[in-house]
């Protein structure tokens, strides 16, 4: 902060902030910044990429902050309080209290200006974040939760665990099928992206064969025409319910652990069934085979 304030008070910069159109330019920064911020929901609804508008909003608020600080630090009001700028006679009469008063007012107002601008940076971040969580296409990121207690116990180095119900599968070689249906193939699998992130492989469909949720190396896609509910409370979680009440929750607990819960449809059947029947319980598979568990 001190270095920025020192720079803003140099003679060359002082002339810039005392330019006769300086206040107009400051107003323009604020107007355009707020405009970019308020446009984000509209751009999202039109499926227009947000990052240029987000970057523009941040840049304009930075410019507004710098210009506001510069206007204050080079103002005549502050200059009249600075004993260093007084005439020789007044300088001799200046006391330590007057110098302290000048510094206190200078820094207090500068901090107040920064505090007033800070909420606009936070609002830009929060609006962009909340809009991201409404999208039906995205990527789940690892959370920071502790790995849930599970039947497999500690995870080996380089391995990952998928927790489903009270069962768990430890996987060290990818891609890997955890749950296979004899009727239509893979139900749940795991794979690892080039950046090391583990992803759930899943292609959940409704009774007519239309996709409900697809999850793979490229992220997830939710079909808005086959779900009645979708929620992403954070970047690590996806919850959906389809029109026949099949539910799916995927939670990326941490870089080594994922949790999945819910049900799915067999082709042509509207009723949903749990991923595993009640007869399969407290099962731990560790490099068990390919696939780990086979169901009807």
Buried (B, 14 or more C-beta within 10 A) or exposed (E): EEEBBEEBBEEEBBEBBEEEEBEEBBEBBBEBBBEBBEBBBEBBEEEEEBEEBBEBBBBBBBBBBBBBBBBBBBBEEBBEBBBEEBEEEEEEEBEEEBBEEBEEBBEEBBEEBBEEBEEBBEBBEEBBEEBEBEBBEBBBEBBEEEBEEBBBEEBBEEBBBBBBBEBBBBBEEBBBBBBBBEEBEBBBBBBBBEEEBBBBBBBBBBBEEEBBBBBBEEEBBBBEEBBEEBEBEEBBBBBBBBBBEBBBBBBBBBBBBBBBBBBBBBEEEEEBBBBBEEEBEEBBBBBBEEBBBEBE
